[in-house]
Amino acid sequence: MSGNRRKSAAALAATAAISLFASACTGQSSNGAGDDASKETTLTFWHGWSAPTEVKGIEATIAAFEKAHPHIHVKVVGNMTDDKINQALRAGGSKAPDVVSSFTTNNVGKFCSSKAFVDLNPFLKKDGIDPDKTFPKAMNEYTQYNGVRCTVPLLGDAYGLYYDKDAFKAAGIASPPKTWSEFAADAKKLTKTKGDSYEQLGFMPNYHGYESTTEHYLGGWNPTYFDADGKSNIAKDPAFASMLTTQKKLVDELGGFAKLEKYRTSFGDEWGAKHPFHTGQVAMQLDGEWRLGMAEDAKPDFEIGVAPMPVADDEADTYGKGYLTGTIAGIASTSTKQNAAWELVKFMTTDTDAVVDFANAIHNVPSTLAALKSPKLKYDPRFKTFLDIAANPKSTTTPPSVNGGAYLVSLQNLGFDIEKGTQTDVKAGLEKTAREIDAAIAQAK
């Protein structure tokens, strides 16, 4: 996976509160699914990938589709953001895309509720595809909203723990930690101070420490973000207070927020060779499956280990799970070629060989249960950790919301205040944030 891909996703997730797709339902076609998919036609497919290897992977997938469907031609447009997609769907017309892929799973609630993308349930039912038996549980969850499945998974991202095997050996640590108590103990053992800073930090717990977000940490708990009525559940589910308190404790034990932040300013770019894990500045790193290739390309002077992230102490029996997200694909409601568009979406997301070939090409996690088990998958043995996390039914994700990822931004802001020490009452902070989340959702409806 390229840095471009993650940068785009991170930027979009950070601005999830912006009203993407708020009015994308204008210009909908009432007879969009009336086309004959067996007739000669040309589809327009928009995606967000831009790195040469990724673009090559997409082109190979489309070539395989066109070979299997010689009457359907596909015009591919890459490096497309959700903003550009939103504008095109509002405008409609012949230049708008028929099929769209997006990196922003947080926006599925918007895509579905605004009817920017069509409900794929009738298409799946028509072809006898059972999503529950086709896709991993968490991926199945983040591609639908309120019973409407307007997207399907197109490769995934799984988050795990990278660790410096040489540093572990030097510190007398025999194996990667399985619980957060073990994780905290190892982080302290691996930390070497140098004056008022660090020679090596066991782990950077601060939320700006590259991929260390509240939702990624919560992958080690069993969080329920919303109750049955769609109200924020963060003040009622003890998982949230537990995670926030546990993270804050680790911040304090490793030297405190200010000292850690000062050290963090010495880190290189997340997508460059000078990433702090590559350079040995941190001995453990929470990250996605793409980090393995990037870290090896940087030629570090230590052996890299990969494991699932540790889980909450009271979730020890669920060790092996993790946080999942990924790319999604859907059909634009403005398209007049929806049956043909479905053939492309179905091929890219449910054809086992197509999914495996694309996963091999761009080093992402396959997004079907069959592809995860395919003997045609090519990967470094350590990559299997991420395949297992994706297949684990206890792995978690963040649920779609009508206003995208705004609720995650609110929770992350609370996390910032707690780790800095400006919010010392976690319970009160969660209650206030829950009210903020509920008010924003009510306003978006």
Secondary structure as the mmCIF struct_conf table of DSSP 4:
data_model
#
loop_
_struct_conf.conf_type_id
_struct_conf.id
_struct_conf.beg_label_comp_id
_struct_conf.beg_label_asym_id
_struct_conf.beg_label_seq_id
_struct_conf.end_label_comp_id
_struct_conf.end_label_asym_id
_struct_conf.end_label_seq_id
HELX_RH_AL_P HELX_RH_AL_P1 GLY A 3 ALA A 14
TURN_TY1_P TURN_TY1_P1 THR A 15 ALA A 17
BEND BEND1 ILE A 18 ILE A 18
TURN_TY1_P TURN_TY1_P2 LEU A 20 GLY A 27
TURN_TY1_P TURN_TY1_P3 SER A 30 ASN A 31
HELX_RH_3T_P HELX_RH_3T_P1 GLY A 32 GLY A 34
BEND BEND2 ASP A 35 ASP A 35
TURN_TY1_P TURN_TY1_P4 ALA A 37 SER A 38
BEND BEND3 LYS A 39 LYS A 39
STRN STRN1 THR A 41 TRP A 46
BEND BEND4 ALA A 51 ALA A 51
HELX_RH_AL_P HELX_RH_AL_P2 PRO A 52 ALA A 68
TURN_TY1_P TURN_TY1_P5 PRO A 70 HIS A 71
STRN STRN2 ILE A 72 VAL A 77
BEND BEND5 ASN A 79 ASN A 79
HELX_RH_AL_P HELX_RH_AL_P3 ASP A 82 ALA A 91
BEND BEND6 GLY A 93 GLY A 93
TURN_TY1_P TURN_TY1_P6 SER A 94 LYS A 95
BEND BEND7 ALA A 96 ALA A 96
BEND BEND8 ASP A 98 ASP A 98
STRN STRN3 VAL A 99 SER A 102
BEND BEND9 PHE A 103 PHE A 103
HELX_RH_3T_P HELX_RH_3T_P2 THR A 105 ASN A 107
HELX_RH_AL_P HELX_RH_AL_P4 VAL A 108 SER A 113
TURN_TY1_P TURN_TY1_P7 SER A 114 LYS A 115
BEND BEND10 ALA A 116 ALA A 116
STRN STRN4 PHE A 117 PHE A 117
HELX_RH_AL_P HELX_RH_AL_P5 ASN A 121 LYS A 126
TURN_TY1_P TURN_TY1_P8 ASP A 127 GLY A 128
HELX_RH_AL_P HELX_RH_AL_P6 PRO A 131 THR A 134
BEND BEND11 PHE A 135 PHE A 135
HELX_RH_AL_P HELX_RH_AL_P7 LYS A 137 TYR A 142
TURN_TY1_P TURN_TY1_P9 THR A 143 THR A 143
STRN STRN5 TYR A 145 TYR A 145
TURN_TY1_P TURN_TY1_P10 ASN A 146 GLY A 147
STRN STRN6 VAL A 148 VAL A 148
STRN STRN7 VAL A 152 ASP A 164
HELX_RH_AL_P HELX_RH_AL_P8 LYS A 165 ALA A 170
TURN_TY1_P TURN_TY1_P11 ALA A 171 GLY A 172
BEND BEND12 SER A 175 SER A 175
BEND BEND13 LYS A 178 LYS A 178
STRN STRN8 THR A 179 THR A 179
HELX_RH_AL_P HELX_RH_AL_P9 TRP A 180 LYS A 189
TURN_TY1_P TURN_TY1_P12 LEU A 190 LEU A 190
STRN STRN9 LYS A 192 LYS A 194
TURN_TY1_P TURN_TY1_P13 GLY A 195 ASP A 196
STRN STRN10 SER A 197 PHE A 203
BEND BEND14 ASN A 206 ASN A 206
TURN_TY1_P TURN_TY1_P14 TYR A 207 HIS A 208
BEND BEND15 GLY A 209 GLU A 211
HELX_RH_AL_P HELX_RH_AL_P10 THR A 214 TYR A 217
HELX_RH_3T_P HELX_RH_3T_P3 LEU A 218 GLY A 220
BEND BEND16 TRP A 221 TRP A 221
STRN STRN11 PHE A 226 PHE A 226
TURN_TY1_P TURN_TY1_P15 ALA A 228 ASP A 229
BEND BEND17 GLY A 230 GLY A 230
STRN STRN12 SER A 232 SER A 232
TURN_TY1_P TURN_TY1_P16 ILE A 234 LYS A 236
BEND BEND18 ASP A 237 ASP A 237
HELX_RH_AL_P HELX_RH_AL_P11 PRO A 238 GLU A 253
TURN_TY1_P TURN_TY1_P17 LEU A 254 GLY A 255
HELX_RH_AL_P HELX_RH_AL_P12 PHE A 257 ARG A 264
TURN_TY1_P TURN_TY1_P18 THR A 265 SER A 266
TURN_TY1_P TURN_TY1_P19 GLU A 270 TRP A 271
BEND BEND19 GLY A 272 GLY A 272
TURN_TY1_P TURN_TY1_P20 ALA A 273 LYS A 274
HELX_RH_AL_P HELX_RH_AL_P13 PRO A 276 THR A 279
TURN_TY1_P TURN_TY1_P21 GLY A 280 GLY A 280
BEND BEND20 GLN A 281 GLN A 281
STRN STRN13 VAL A 282 GLY A 288
TURN_TY1_P TURN_TY1_P22 GLU A 289 TRP A 290
HELX_RH_AL_P HELX_RH_AL_P14 ARG A 291 ASP A 297
TURN_TY1_P TURN_TY1_P23 ALA A 298 ALA A 298
BEND BEND21 ASP A 301 PHE A 302
STRN STRN14 ILE A 304 ALA A 307
HELX_LH_PP_P HELX_LH_PP_P1 PRO A 308 PRO A 310
STRN STRN15 VAL A 311 VAL A 311
HELX_RH_3T_P HELX_RH_3T_P4 ASP A 313 THR A 318
TURN_TY1_P TURN_TY1_P24 TYR A 319 GLY A 320
STRN STRN16 TYR A 323 TYR A 323
STRN STRN17 LEU A 324 ILE A 331
STRN STRN18 ALA A 332 ALA A 332
TURN_TY1_P TURN_TY1_P25 SER A 333 THR A 334
BEND BEND22 THR A 336 THR A 336
HELX_RH_AL_P HELX_RH_AL_P15 GLN A 338 THR A 350
HELX_RH_AL_P HELX_RH_AL_P16 THR A 352 ILE A 362
TURN_TY1_P TURN_TY1_P26 HIS A 363 HIS A 363
STRN STRN19 VAL A 365 VAL A 365
BEND BEND23 SER A 367 THR A 368
HELX_RH_AL_P HELX_RH_AL_P17 LEU A 369 LEU A 372
TURN_TY1_P TURN_TY1_P27 LYS A 373 LYS A 373
TURN_TY1_P TURN_TY1_P28 PRO A 375 LYS A 376
HELX_RH_3T_P HELX_RH_3T_P5 PRO A 381 PHE A 383
HELX_RH_AL_P HELX_RH_AL_P18 LYS A 384 ALA A 391
TURN_TY1_P TURN_TY1_P29 PRO A 393 LYS A 394
STRN STRN20 THR A 396 THR A 396
TURN_TY1_P TURN_TY1_P30 VAL A 402 GLY A 405
HELX_RH_AL_P HELX_RH_AL_P19 ALA A 406 LYS A 420
TURN_TY1_P TURN_TY1_P31 GLY A 421 GLY A 421
BEND BEND24 THR A 422 THR A 422
HELX_RH_AL_P HELX_RH_AL_P20 VAL A 426 ALA A 444
#
